[in-house]
Amino acid sequence: MTFVLHSAWRATAPYRVRIGLALKGVAYDYAAVDLIAGQQREPAYRAVNPQGLTPALDIGGQVLTQSLAILEWLEETYPDPAILPQAPLDRATVRSIAGVIACDIHPLNNTRVGRALNKMGIDKDGILAWTQGWIIDGFTGLEPVIAKHGKGFAFGDQPTIADCCLVPQVYSARRFEVDLTPFPAIRAAADHAAQHPAFAAAHPDKQPDAVHA
């Protein structure tokens, strides 16, 4: 059975999983979820993922949720090529980079948070400032780590789970007009990874539900 990835084209969490699937060479069917229209809150999608979030990966009889959990499952199930380094301390560093992005940056500026801020009376400019502020805060902590450990990619000279998280977050940062000048190591790692075929295939503009202005 071919896996089914429930994804939204420019949402960063499913973007991470698309990169991981492409790196591992795992085929899947794409099931689009329209987050702007609120499809993720409808009963049909809640039956797939009760949390009402993307991504959800149907592996046939079971649905995996949460992007980092899915990436770890892919690493354990399809170990070649590896997206975690071998040494325990190196693995911890890669997971730390991924955690800063997936746990500290992204949850504070996703679609549902933006909606909540709007309901509290915060206008578009205020929401943009909120989003930019949390991305900058996270990137300020990540920059020296990637500058120390990166050798082309975010950690070392091969793509890892760190890059699966970093590239989508840089895409999001550019979308929200964050000045990336203070983060040369982050920019260099993300731009280098973006040239890799797996990252290129996972790009939002390449997805079947992409909206082109």
C-alpha positions in Angstrom: 0.0 0.0 0.0 1.2 3.5 -0.8 1.4 5.8 2.1 -0.9 8.9 2.1 0.4 12.2 3.4 -2.2 14.7 4.5 -0.4 18.0 3.8 -0.9 21.7 3.2 1.4 23.2 0.6 3.1 26.0 2.5 2.6 24.8 6.1 6.0 24.1 7.6 5.2 21.0 9.6 4.1 18.9 6.6 6.9 20.5 4.5 9.4 18.8 7.0 7.8 15.4 6.4 7.8 15.8 2.6 11.6 16.5 2.8 12.1 13.4 5.0 10.0 11.2 2.7 12.0 12.5 -0.3 15.3 11.9 1.4 14.4 8.4 2.2 12.9 7.7 -1.3 9.5 6.7 0.2 6.6 7.0 -2.2 3.3 8.5 -1.1 0.0 9.9 -2.3 -0.7 13.5 -1.5 -4.0 14.5 0.2 -4.4 18.2 0.4 -5.8 19.9 3.5 -7.0 23.5 3.0 -6.0 25.2 6.3 -7.3 28.6 5.2 -10.7 27.2 4.5 -10.7 25.3 7.8 -10.8 21.8 6.3 -8.6 20.6 9.2 -11.4 21.3 11.6 -14.1 19.3 9.7 -15.2 15.9 10.9 -13.8 14.1 7.9 -10.3 15.3 8.7 -10.7 15.0 12.5 -11.4 11.3 11.8 -7.8 11.1 10.3 -6.2 13.3 13.0 -8.3 14.2 16.0 -6.0 17.1 16.8 -7.0 18.7 13.5 -3.4 19.5 12.4 -1.1 18.6 9.5 0.8 16.5 8.8 -0.8 13.1 9.1 0.8 10.1 7.5 -1.4 7.2 6.8 0.9 4.1 6.6 -2.0 1.7 6.0 -4.1 0.9 9.0 -2.4 3.4 11.2 -2.0 7.2 11.0 1.2 8.9 12.3 1.0 12.5 13.5 3.5 15.2 14.6 6.3 15.9 12.2 9.2 15.1 14.4 7.7 11.7 15.4 7.1 10.9 11.8 10.7 11.8 10.9 12.0 9.6 13.7 9.8 6.8 12.5 11.1 7.2 9.0 14.7 7.0 10.3 14.0 3.9 12.2 12.0 2.2 9.4 14.1 3.3 6.5 17.6 3.7 7.9 19.4 4.4 4.6 20.2 7.1 4.0 20.5 8.2 7.6 19.0 11.6 8.7 20.5 11.3 12.2 24.3 11.1 12.8 25.8 8.1 14.6 27.3 9.6 17.7 24.9 10.1 20.6 26.1 13.7 21.3 25.7 14.5 17.6 22.2 13.1 17.5 21.3 15.1 20.6 22.6 18.3 18.9 20.6 17.6 15.7 17.5 16.9 17.8 18.1 20.1 19.7 18.2 22.2 16.5 15.0 20.5 15.3 13.3 21.0 18.7 14.1 24.8 18.7 12.3 25.1 15.4 9.4 22.6 15.9 8.7 23.3 19.5 9.8 26.9 20.2 9.5 28.9 16.9 6.8 27.3 14.8 4.0 26.7 17.3 3.9 30.4 18.2 3.3 31.6 14.6 1.2 28.9 12.9 -2.3 29.5 11.4 -4.3 28.7 14.5 -2.3 31.1 16.7 -2.7 33.8 14.1 -6.5 33.3 14.2 -6.5 33.4 18.0 -4.5 36.7 18.0 -6.9 38.1 15.6 -9.9 37.2 17.8 -8.2 39.0 20.6 -8.2 42.2 18.5 -4.7 42.2 17.3 -4.5 43.6 13.8 -2.5 42.3 10.8 0.6 44.4 11.6 0.6 43.3 15.2 0.3 39.6 14.2 3.2 40.1 11.7 5.4 41.7 14.4 4.5 38.8 16.7 5.5 36.2 14.1 8.7 38.0 13.2 9.7 38.4 16.8 9.5 34.7 17.6 11.3 33.7 14.5 14.1 36.1 15.2 14.3 35.0 18.9 14.7 31.4 17.8 17.1 32.1 15.0 19.3 34.1 17.4 19.7 31.0 19.5 20.3 28.7 16.5 22.8 30.8 14.6 25.8 30.1 16.7 24.9 26.3 16.9 24.7 26.0 13.2 27.8 28.2 12.7 29.7 25.8 15.0 28.4 22.4 13.7 27.4 23.1 10.1 29.6 22.0 7.2 27.3 22.8 4.3 24.2 21.5 6.0 22.8 22.6 9.4 24.9 19.8 11.1 27.8 18.3 9.2 28.0 17.7 5.5 24.9 15.5 5.1 21.2 16.4 5.4 19.6 15.6 8.8 16.4 16.1 10.6 17.8 19.5 11.5 17.6 20.5 7.8 14.2 19.0 7.4 13.1 21.6 10.0 15.4 24.5 9.1 14.6 24.8 5.4 10.8 25.1 6.0 11.4 27.6 8.8 13.6 29.8 6.6 10.9 29.6 3.9 8.4 30.8 6.5 10.8 33.6 7.7 11.1 34.9 4.2 7.4 34.7 3.7 6.9 36.9 6.8 9.6 39.3 5.7 12.1 38.6 8.4 15.5 40.2 7.9 17.9 37.2 7.7 21.0 39.4 7.4 22.0 38.7 11.0 21.9 34.9 10.4 24.5 34.0 7.8 25.0 30.5 9.0 21.3 29.7 8.9 20.9 31.3 5.5 23.9 29.4 4.1 22.7 26.0 5.4 19.2 26.5 4.2 20.2 27.7 0.8 22.7 24.9 0.4 20.1 22.3 1.4 17.5 23.8 -1.0 19.7 22.7 -3.9 19.4 19.1 -2.9 16.8 17.2 -5.1 14.8 16.0 -2.1 14.4 19.5 -0.7 13.6 20.9 -4.2 10.8 18.2 -4.6 9.3 19.1 -1.2 9.2 22.8 -1.9 5.7 24.3 -1.4 5.6 25.6 -5.0 5.9 22.0 -6.3 2.9 20.7 -4.4 -0.4 19.9 -6.1 -2.4 22.3 -3.9 0.1 25.2 -4.3 -1.5 28.6 -4.9 0.5 30.7 -7.3 0.0 34.5 -7.2 
